[in-house]
Amino acid sequence: MYNAEKLQKLHRLAEENNFRELRKEIVTLEEIDISEFIEEIPIDKGTIVFRTLPKDIAAEVFTNFERETQERIVNEITDQELLFIIDEMYLDDLVDMVEESPAGVVKKVLKNTDSELRYKINEFLQYPKDSAGSIMTAEFTNLRYSMTVKEALDYIRKNGVDSETLYNCFVISKKRVLQGVVPLNKLMLADDDELVSNIMEGVVKVNTDDYKEDVANVVAKYDYISVPVVDSENRLVGIITVDDIIDVLEAEATEDFERMAGTIPSGKPYLKTSAFTLAKNRIPWLLFLMISGMITGNILSQYEAAFAAIPILVTFIPMLTDTGGNSGSQSSTLVIRGMVLSEIEIKDGFRVIWKELQVGLISGLVLSLANYVRLLITYPGQAPMVLVVTLSLFATVVLAKVVGGMLPIIAKLFKADPAIMASPLITTIVDAVSLIIYFHLAEIILKI
């Protein structure tokens, strides 16, 4: 990453339109840093800077651009410039761009590709959007089962230049059925006459229709740099590399955070999303929560007599509801994380509920005792009222822990996203039930 002084110099050269000197400075940076700089400067200057880049650097920089920048560049550069970029891009990156770009950009891109590449792009686009097939690349090195080590190394030297990674070479039969994998270092250290089939290792594979988040879990579990993708007949059709897995995990984490915050995922960076889109994505959940909040209001209206008899009861409602919401959010967050990492399955539902019940009992006891002592000091001579608040707090914490741990699993059982069962829904349920418990205890203990 370049430092602040370097960045300041680059901006100064761009402002002065000194593109010749700017080119000399910028080519010394990493491609990702070049793409970030170009996106920071005005659009017209950014396009000029991009067009001055050496062709081999330009292709990698283009891959790192945000989708909107890619679309603008495609519309402004010549067909010849676009053709070179396409030739240098990995197939999975090219497919991603075509899939997410408007029709005009797609038309210009496809016009500058040969028939073979267009066929591959269209084949990849047929896979479901969130499947392994949609994020795999066809640019990899595979070895025949019957090759010797010498033949394999000669093949890699000849054909490996276009592979996205060479750390692992996947072994296939004559019918392209996946047989195993040979790490490149193991291949290089083996005798020339040794058969590849004798030194290959077993490999965990994924199917083209597998959900991409499940693929990410496989890579994380086995520490793979790349994972092979096979079709329904176990034929090797592509690989997924760790850089694509990182993108998947980042996108999934972002979606989960947005859902847990009670908003529909937008799929775009915050600053590049319009205010109208942000509002549109938030309003449905806000409407739901507003309507569900009426339930709490209706519950409160049922206990007006309690308010009139002992007005101080109202002052403890925020403490009860806030503590319940916080307790439930803690449980749901940990359970959702465990489900994402495949540490918790649907079959573990009763174990989760039992564990959260235990956690709730311990947490509720500690919080209730602390609150009991505080209220006795603050409100001397009002032991019955203190008892009502203390018991209600205990019940609320236990309830919130159990509900927070249970709802994500229920969501998974019904094939819904567990994140939607997070804070907003938990808070609504816990608030309603805790208020009912609170005022029922008040009626019983305080005789109102």
Contacts in CASP RR format, 6 or more apart in sequence:
PFRMAT RR
TARGET T0000
AUTHOR 0000-0000-0000
METHOD contacts of the structure
MODEL  1
MYNAEKLQKLHRLAEENNFRELRKEIVTLEEIDISEFIEEIPIDKGTIVF
RTLPKDIAAEVFTNFERETQERIVNEITDQELLFIIDEMYLDDLVDMVEE
SPAGVVKKVLKNTDSELRYKINEFLQYPKDSAGSIMTAEFTNLRYSMTVK
EALDYIRKNGVDSETLYNCFVISKKRVLQGVVPLNKLMLADDDELVSNIM
EGVVKVNTDDYKEDVANVVAKYDYISVPVVDSENRLVGIITVDDIIDVLE
AEATEDFERMAGTIPSGKPYLKTSAFTLAKNRIPWLLFLMISGMITGNIL
SQYEAAFAAIPILVTFIPMLTDTGGNSGSQSSTLVIRGMVLSEIEIKDGF
RVIWKELQVGLISGLVLSLANYVRLLITYPGQAPMVLVVTLSLFATVVLA
KVVGGMLPIIAKLFKADPAIMASPLITTIVDAVSLIIYFHLAEIILKI
1 30 0 8 1.000
1 33 0 8 1.000
2 10 0 8 1.000
2 29 0 8 1.000
2 33 0 8 1.000
6 25 0 8 1.000
7 37 0 8 1.000
9 25 0 8 1.000
10 22 0 8 1.000
10 25 0 8 1.000
10 26 0 8 1.000
10 37 0 8 1.000
11 40 0 8 1.000
11 41 0 8 1.000
13 19 0 8 1.000
13 21 0 8 1.000
13 22 0 8 1.000
13 25 0 8 1.000
14 22 0 8 1.000
14 41 0 8 1.000
14 45 0 8 1.000
14 46 0 8 1.000
14 49 0 8 1.000
17 45 0 8 1.000
19 48 0 8 1.000
19 49 0 8 1.000
19 52 0 8 1.000
20 52 0 8 1.000
22 49 0 8 1.000
22 52 0 8 1.000
23 49 0 8 1.000
23 52 0 8 1.000
23 53 0 8 1.000
26 34 0 8 1.000
26 37 0 8 1.000
26 49 0 8 1.000
26 53 0 8 1.000
27 34 0 8 1.000
27 53 0 8 1.000
27 54 0 8 1.000
27 57 0 8 1.000
29 37 0 8 1.000
31 57 0 8 1.000
31 60 0 8 1.000
31 61 0 8 1.000
31 63 0 8 1.000
31 64 0 8 1.000
32 64 0 8 1.000
34 53 0 8 1.000
34 57 0 8 1.000
34 61 0 8 1.000
34 64 0 8 1.000
35 61 0 8 1.000
35 62 0 8 1.000
35 64 0 8 1.000
35 65 0 8 1.000
35 69 0 8 1.000
36 64 0 8 1.000
37 49 0 8 1.000
38 46 0 8 1.000
38 49 0 8 1.000
38 50 0 8 1.000
38 61 0 8 1.000
38 65 0 8 1.000
38 69 0 8 1.000
39 46 0 8 1.000
39 65 0 8 1.000
39 66 0 8 1.000
39 69 0 8 1.000
41 49 0 8 1.000
43 72 0 8 1.000
47 72 0 8 1.000
47 73 0 8 1.000
47 76 0 8 1.000
47 77 0 8 1.000
50 58 0 8 1.000
50 61 0 8 1.000
50 62 0 8 1.000
50 73 0 8 1.000
50 77 0 8 1.000
51 58 0 8 1.000
51 77 0 8 1.000
51 81 0 8 1.000
53 61 0 8 1.000
55 84 0 8 1.000
55 88 0 8 1.000
56 88 0 8 1.000
58 81 0 8 1.000
58 84 0 8 1.000
58 85 0 8 1.000
59 84 0 8 1.000
59 85 0 8 1.000
59 87 0 8 1.000
59 88 0 8 1.000
59 89 0 8 1.000
60 88 0 8 1.000
62 70 0 8 1.000
62 73 0 8 1.000
62 85 0 8 1.000
62 89 0 8 1.000
63 89 0 8 1.000
63 90 0 8 1.000
63 93 0 8 1.000
65 73 0 8 1.000
66 269 0 8 1.000
66 272 0 8 1.000
67 97 0 8 1.000
67 100 0 8 1.000
67 101 0 8 1.000
68 272 0 8 1.000
70 97 0 8 1.000
70 101 0 8 1.000
70 105 0 8 1.000
71 101 0 8 1.000
71 102 0 8 1.000
71 105 0 8 1.000
74 82 0 8 1.000
74 101 0 8 1.000
74 105 0 8 1.000
74 108 0 8 1.000
74 109 0 8 1.000
75 105 0 8 1.000
75 108 0 8 1.000
77 85 0 8 1.000
79 108 0 8 1.000
79 111 0 8 1.000
79 112 0 8 1.000
82 108 0 8 1.000
82 109 0 8 1.000
82 112 0 8 1.000
83 112 0 8 1.000
86 94 0 8 1.000
86 109 0 8 1.000
86 112 0 8 1.000
86 113 0 8 1.000
86 117 0 8 1.000
89 97 0 8 1.000
90 137 0 8 1.000
90 139 0 8 1.000
90 164 0 8 1.000
91 117 0 8 1.000
91 120 0 8 1.000
91 121 0 8 1.000
91 124 0 8 1.000
91 137 0 8 1.000
91 138 0 8 1.000
91 139 0 8 1.000
92 124 0 8 1.000
92 135 0 8 1.000
92 136 0 8 1.000
92 137 0 8 1.000
92 139 0 8 1.000
92 164 0 8 1.000
92 244 0 8 1.000
94 109 0 8 1.000
94 117 0 8 1.000
94 121 0 8 1.000
95 121 0 8 1.000
95 124 0 8 1.000
95 125 0 8 1.000
95 134 0 8 1.000
96 135 0 8 1.000
97 109 0 8 1.000
98 106 0 8 1.000
98 109 0 8 1.000
98 110 0 8 1.000
98 121 0 8 1.000
98 125 0 8 1.000
99 125 0 8 1.000
99 129 0 8 1.000
99 134 0 8 1.000
101 109 0 8 1.000
110 118 0 8 1.000
110 121 0 8 1.000
113 121 0 8 1.000
120 138 0 8 1.000
124 133 0 8 1.000
124 134 0 8 1.000
124 136 0 8 1.000
124 138 0 8 1.000
127 133 0 8 1.000
127 134 0 8 1.000
127 208 0 8 1.000
127 209 0 8 1.000
128 134 0 8 1.000
128 209 0 8 1.000
130 211 0 8 1.000
130 212 0 8 1.000
130 213 0 8 1.000
131 208 0 8 1.000
131 209 0 8 1.000
131 210 0 8 1.000
131 211 0 8 1.000
131 212 0 8 1.000
132 206 0 8 1.000
132 207 0 8 1.000
132 208 0 8 1.000
132 209 0 8 1.000
132 210 0 8 1.000
132 211 0 8 1.000
132 212 0 8 1.000
132 215 0 8 1.000
132 229 0 8 1.000
132 240 0 8 1.000
133 208 0 8 1.000
133 209 0 8 1.000
133 229 0 8 1.000
133 237 0 8 1.000
133 238 0 8 1.000
134 212 0 8 1.000
135 212 0 8 1.000
135 215 0 8 1.000
135 240 0 8 1.000
135 244 0 8 1.000
135 247 0 8 1.000
135 248 0 8 1.000
136 208 0 8 1.000
136 229 0 8 1.000
136 237 0 8 1.000
136 238 0 8 1.000
136 239 0 8 1.000
136 240 0 8 1.000
136 244 0 8 1.000
137 164 0 8 1.000
137 238 0 8 1.000
137 239 0 8 1.000
137 240 0 8 1.000
137 241 0 8 1.000
137 244 0 8 1.000
138 237 0 8 1.000
138 238 0 8 1.000
139 162 0 8 1.000
139 163 0 8 1.000
139 164 0 8 1.000
140 163 0 8 1.000
140 164 0 8 1.000
140 165 0 8 1.000
140 170 0 8 1.000
140 226 0 8 1.000
140 238 0 8 1.000
140 239 0 8 1.000
141 155 0 8 1.000
141 156 0 8 1.000
141 159 0 8 1.000
141 160 0 8 1.000
141 163 0 8 1.000
141 166 0 8 1.000
141 169 0 8 1.000
141 170 0 8 1.000
142 169 0 8 1.000
142 170 0 8 1.000
142 171 0 8 1.000
142 172 0 8 1.000
142 176 0 8 1.000
142 236 0 8 1.000
143 152 0 8 1.000
143 155 0 8 1.000
143 156 0 8 1.000
143 169 0 8 1.000
143 170 0 8 1.000
143 171 0 8 1.000
143 172 0 8 1.000
143 182 0 8 1.000
143 196 0 8 1.000
144 171 0 8 1.000
144 172 0 8 1.000
144 173 0 8 1.000
144 174 0 8 1.000
144 196 0 8 1.000
145 171 0 8 1.000
145 172 0 8 1.000
145 173 0 8 1.000
145 174 0 8 1.000
145 179 0 8 1.000
145 196 0 8 1.000
145 197 0 8 1.000
146 195 0 8 1.000
146 196 0 8 1.000
146 197 0 8 1.000
147 155 0 8 1.000
147 195 0 8 1.000
147 196 0 8 1.000
148 192 0 8 1.000
148 193 0 8 1.000
148 194 0 8 1.000
148 195 0 8 1.000
148 196 0 8 1.000
149 187 0 8 1.000
149 190 0 8 1.000
149 191 0 8 1.000
149 192 0 8 1.000
149 193 0 8 1.000
149 194 0 8 1.000
149 195 0 8 1.000
149 196 0 8 1.000
149 199 0 8 1.000
150 192 0 8 1.000
150 193 0 8 1.000
152 169 0 8 1.000
152 182 0 8 1.000
152 187 0 8 1.000
152 196 0 8 1.000
153 187 0 8 1.000
153 188 0 8 1.000
156 166 0 8 1.000
156 169 0 8 1.000
156 184 0 8 1.000
156 187 0 8 1.000
160 166 0 8 1.000
164 226 0 8 1.000
164 239 0 8 1.000
164 241 0 8 1.000
165 225 0 8 1.000
165 226 0 8 1.000
165 239 0 8 1.000
165 241 0 8 1.000
166 184 0 8 1.000
167 183 0 8 1.000
167 184 0 8 1.000
167 225 0 8 1.000
167 226 0 8 1.000
168 181 0 8 1.000
168 182 0 8 1.000
168 183 0 8 1.000
168 184 0 8 1.000
168 224 0 8 1.000
168 225 0 8 1.000
168 226 0 8 1.000
169 181 0 8 1.000
169 182 0 8 1.000
169 183 0 8 1.000
169 184 0 8 1.000
169 187 0 8 1.000
170 178 0 8 1.000
170 180 0 8 1.000
170 181 0 8 1.000
170 182 0 8 1.000
170 203 0 8 1.000
170 228 0 8 1.000
170 236 0 8 1.000
170 239 0 8 1.000
171 178 0 8 1.000
171 179 0 8 1.000
171 180 0 8 1.000
171 181 0 8 1.000
171 182 0 8 1.000
171 196 0 8 1.000
171 197 0 8 1.000
171 200 0 8 1.000
172 178 0 8 1.000
172 179 0 8 1.000
172 235 0 8 1.000
172 236 0 8 1.000
173 179 0 8 1.000
175 235 0 8 1.000
176 235 0 8 1.000
176 236 0 8 1.000
177 233 0 8 1.000
177 234 0 8 1.000
177 235 0 8 1.000
177 236 0 8 1.000
178 203 0 8 1.000
178 205 0 8 1.000
178 228 0 8 1.000
178 230 0 8 1.000
178 234 0 8 1.000
178 235 0 8 1.000
178 236 0 8 1.000
179 197 0 8 1.000
179 200 0 8 1.000
180 200 0 8 1.000
180 201 0 8 1.000
180 202 0 8 1.000
180 203 0 8 1.000
181 200 0 8 1.000
181 201 0 8 1.000
181 202 0 8 1.000
181 203 0 8 1.000
181 228 0 8 1.000
182 196 0 8 1.000
182 199 0 8 1.000
182 200 0 8 1.000
182 201 0 8 1.000
183 201 0 8 1.000
186 199 0 8 1.000
187 196 0 8 1.000
187 199 0 8 1.000
190 199 0 8 1.000
203 228 0 8 1.000
204 218 0 8 1.000
204 222 0 8 1.000
204 224 0 8 1.000
204 227 0 8 1.000
205 227 0 8 1.000
205 228 0 8 1.000
205 229 0 8 1.000
205 230 0 8 1.000
205 234 0 8 1.000
206 214 0 8 1.000
206 215 0 8 1.000
206 218 0 8 1.000
206 227 0 8 1.000
206 228 0 8 1.000
206 229 0 8 1.000
206 230 0 8 1.000
206 240 0 8 1.000
207 229 0 8 1.000
207 230 0 8 1.000
207 231 0 8 1.000
207 232 0 8 1.000
208 229 0 8 1.000
208 230 0 8 1.000
208 231 0 8 1.000
208 232 0 8 1.000
208 237 0 8 1.000
212 248 0 8 1.000
213 248 0 8 1.000
213 252 0 8 1.000
213 340 0 8 1.000
215 227 0 8 1.000
215 240 0 8 1.000
215 245 0 8 1.000
215 248 0 8 1.000
216 245 0 8 1.000
216 248 0 8 1.000
216 249 0 8 1.000
216 252 0 8 1.000
217 341 0 8 1.000
217 342 0 8 1.000
218 224 0 8 1.000
218 227 0 8 1.000
219 227 0 8 1.000
219 240 0 8 1.000
219 242 0 8 1.000
219 245 0 8 1.000
220 245 0 8 1.000
220 341 0 8 1.000
221 342 0 8 1.000
224 242 0 8 1.000
225 241 0 8 1.000
225 242 0 8 1.000
226 239 0 8 1.000
226 240 0 8 1.000
226 241 0 8 1.000
226 242 0 8 1.000
227 239 0 8 1.000
227 240 0 8 1.000
228 236 0 8 1.000
228 238 0 8 1.000
228 239 0 8 1.000
229 236 0 8 1.000
229 237 0 8 1.000
229 238 0 8 1.000
229 239 0 8 1.000
229 240 0 8 1.000
230 236 0 8 1.000
230 237 0 8 1.000
231 237 0 8 1.000
251 267 0 8 1.000
252 340 0 8 1.000
254 265 0 8 1.000
254 267 0 8 1.000
255 265 0 8 1.000
255 267 0 8 1.000
255 417 0 8 1.000
255 419 0 8 1.000
256 336 0 8 1.000
256 340 0 8 1.000
256 417 0 8 1.000
256 419 0 8 1.000
257 419 0 8 1.000
258 264 0 8 1.000
258 265 0 8 1.000
258 266 0 8 1.000
258 281 0 8 1.000
259 265 0 8 1.000
259 417 0 8 1.000
259 419 0 8 1.000
259 420 0 8 1.000
259 422 0 8 1.000
260 333 0 8 1.000
260 336 0 8 1.000
260 419 0 8 1.000
260 422 0 8 1.000
260 423 0 8 1.000
261 423 0 8 1.000
262 282 0 8 1.000
262 285 0 8 1.000
262 289 0 8 1.000
262 420 0 8 1.000
262 422 0 8 1.000
262 423 0 8 1.000
262 424 0 8 1.000
263 278 0 8 1.000
263 281 0 8 1.000
263 282 0 8 1.000
263 285 0 8 1.000
264 280 0 8 1.000
264 281 0 8 1.000
264 282 0 8 1.000
264 284 0 8 1.000
264 285 0 8 1.000
265 281 0 8 1.000
266 273 0 8 1.000
266 277 0 8 1.000
266 278 0 8 1.000
266 281 0 8 1.000
268 277 0 8 1.000
270 278 0 8 1.000
285 424 0 8 1.000
288 424 0 8 1.000
289 424 0 8 1.000
289 428 0 8 1.000
292 428 0 8 1.000
293 428 0 8 1.000
293 431 0 8 1.000
295 428 0 8 1.000
295 432 0 8 1.000
296 428 0 8 1.000
296 431 0 8 1.000
296 432 0 8 1.000
296 435 0 8 1.000
299 432 0 8 1.000
299 435 0 8 1.000
299 436 0 8 1.000
299 439 0 8 1.000
300 435 0 8 1.000
302 439 0 8 1.000
303 439 0 8 1.000
303 442 0 8 1.000
305 448 0 8 1.000
306 313 0 8 1.000
306 439 0 8 1.000
306 442 0 8 1.000
306 443 0 8 1.000
306 446 0 8 1.000
306 448 0 8 1.000
307 313 0 8 1.000
307 314 0 8 1.000
309 446 0 8 1.000
309 448 0 8 1.000
310 385 0 8 1.000
310 442 0 8 1.000
310 446 0 8 1.000
310 448 0 8 1.000
312 379 0 8 1.000
312 385 0 8 1.000
313 385 0 8 1.000
313 388 0 8 1.000
313 438 0 8 1.000
313 439 0 8 1.000
313 442 0 8 1.000
316 389 0 8 1.000
316 392 0 8 1.000
316 438 0 8 1.000
317 435 0 8 1.000
317 438 0 8 1.000
319 393 0 8 1.000
320 389 0 8 1.000
320 392 0 8 1.000
320 393 0 8 1.000
320 396 0 8 1.000
320 434 0 8 1.000
320 435 0 8 1.000
320 438 0 8 1.000
321 427 0 8 1.000
321 430 0 8 1.000
321 431 0 8 1.000
321 434 0 8 1.000
321 435 0 8 1.000
323 367 0 8 1.000
323 393 0 8 1.000
323 396 0 8 1.000
323 397 0 8 1.000
323 400 0 8 1.000
324 396 0 8 1.000
324 397 0 8 1.000
324 399 0 8 1.000
324 400 0 8 1.000
324 427 0 8 1.000
324 430 0 8 1.000
324 431 0 8 1.000
324 434 0 8 1.000
325 400 0 8 1.000
325 423 0 8 1.000
325 426 0 8 1.000
325 427 0 8 1.000
325 430 0 8 1.000
325 431 0 8 1.000
326 400 0 8 1.000
327 360 0 8 1.000
327 363 0 8 1.000
327 396 0 8 1.000
327 397 0 8 1.000
327 400 0 8 1.000
327 401 0 8 1.000
327 430 0 8 1.000
328 400 0 8 1.000
328 401 0 8 1.000
328 403 0 8 1.000
328 404 0 8 1.000
328 405 0 8 1.000
328 423 0 8 1.000
328 426 0 8 1.000
328 430 0 8 1.000
329 404 0 8 1.000
329 422 0 8 1.000
329 423 0 8 1.000
329 426 0 8 1.000
329 427 0 8 1.000
330 401 0 8 1.000
331 356 0 8 1.000
331 359 0 8 1.000
331 400 0 8 1.000
331 401 0 8 1.000
331 402 0 8 1.000
331 403 0 8 1.000
331 404 0 8 1.000
331 405 0 8 1.000
332 404 0 8 1.000
332 405 0 8 1.000
332 407 0 8 1.000
332 408 0 8 1.000
332 418 0 8 1.000
332 421 0 8 1.000
332 422 0 8 1.000
332 423 0 8 1.000
332 426 0 8 1.000
333 422 0 8 1.000
335 344 0 8 1.000
335 352 0 8 1.000
335 356 0 8 1.000
335 404 0 8 1.000
335 405 0 8 1.000
335 408 0 8 1.000
335 409 0 8 1.000
335 418 0 8 1.000
336 408 0 8 1.000
336 418 0 8 1.000
336 419 0 8 1.000
336 422 0 8 1.000
338 344 0 8 1.000
339 345 0 8 1.000
339 408 0 8 1.000
339 409 0 8 1.000
339 412 0 8 1.000
339 418 0 8 1.000
344 352 0 8 1.000
344 409 0 8 1.000
346 409 0 8 1.000
346 412 0 8 1.000
346 413 0 8 1.000
348 409 0 8 1.000
349 406 0 8 1.000
349 409 0 8 1.000
352 405 0 8 1.000
352 406 0 8 1.000
352 409 0 8 1.000
353 402 0 8 1.000
353 405 0 8 1.000
353 406 0 8 1.000
356 401 0 8 1.000
356 402 0 8 1.000
356 404 0 8 1.000
356 405 0 8 1.000
356 406 0 8 1.000
357 398 0 8 1.000
357 401 0 8 1.000
357 402 0 8 1.000
359 401 0 8 1.000
360 397 0 8 1.000
360 398 0 8 1.000
360 401 0 8 1.000
360 402 0 8 1.000
361 398 0 8 1.000
363 397 0 8 1.000
363 401 0 8 1.000
364 393 0 8 1.000
364 394 0 8 1.000
364 397 0 8 1.000
364 398 0 8 1.000
365 394 0 8 1.000
367 393 0 8 1.000
367 394 0 8 1.000
367 397 0 8 1.000
368 390 0 8 1.000
368 391 0 8 1.000
368 393 0 8 1.000
368 394 0 8 1.000
368 397 0 8 1.000
371 389 0 8 1.000
371 390 0 8 1.000
371 393 0 8 1.000
372 386 0 8 1.000
372 387 0 8 1.000
372 390 0 8 1.000
375 382 0 8 1.000
375 385 0 8 1.000
375 386 0 8 1.000
375 389 0 8 1.000
375 390 0 8 1.000
376 383 0 8 1.000
376 386 0 8 1.000
379 385 0 8 1.000
379 386 0 8 1.000
384 445 0 8 1.000
384 446 0 8 1.000
385 446 0 8 1.000
387 445 0 8 1.000
388 438 0 8 1.000
388 441 0 8 1.000
388 442 0 8 1.000
388 445 0 8 1.000
388 446 0 8 1.000
389 438 0 8 1.000
391 441 0 8 1.000
392 434 0 8 1.000
392 437 0 8 1.000
392 438 0 8 1.000
392 441 0 8 1.000
395 434 0 8 1.000
395 437 0 8 1.000
396 430 0 8 1.000
396 434 0 8 1.000
396 437 0 8 1.000
396 438 0 8 1.000
399 430 0 8 1.000
399 433 0 8 1.000
399 434 0 8 1.000
399 437 0 8 1.000
400 426 0 8 1.000
400 430 0 8 1.000
400 434 0 8 1.000
403 426 0 8 1.000
403 429 0 8 1.000
403 430 0 8 1.000
404 421 0 8 1.000
404 426 0 8 1.000
407 418 0 8 1.000
407 421 0 8 1.000
407 422 0 8 1.000
407 425 0 8 1.000
407 426 0 8 1.000
407 429 0 8 1.000
408 418 0 8 1.000
408 419 0 8 1.000
408 421 0 8 1.000
408 422 0 8 1.000
409 418 0 8 1.000
410 421 0 8 1.000
411 417 0 8 1.000
411 418 0 8 1.000
411 420 0 8 1.000
411 421 0 8 1.000
412 418 0 8 1.000
442 448 0 8 1.000
END
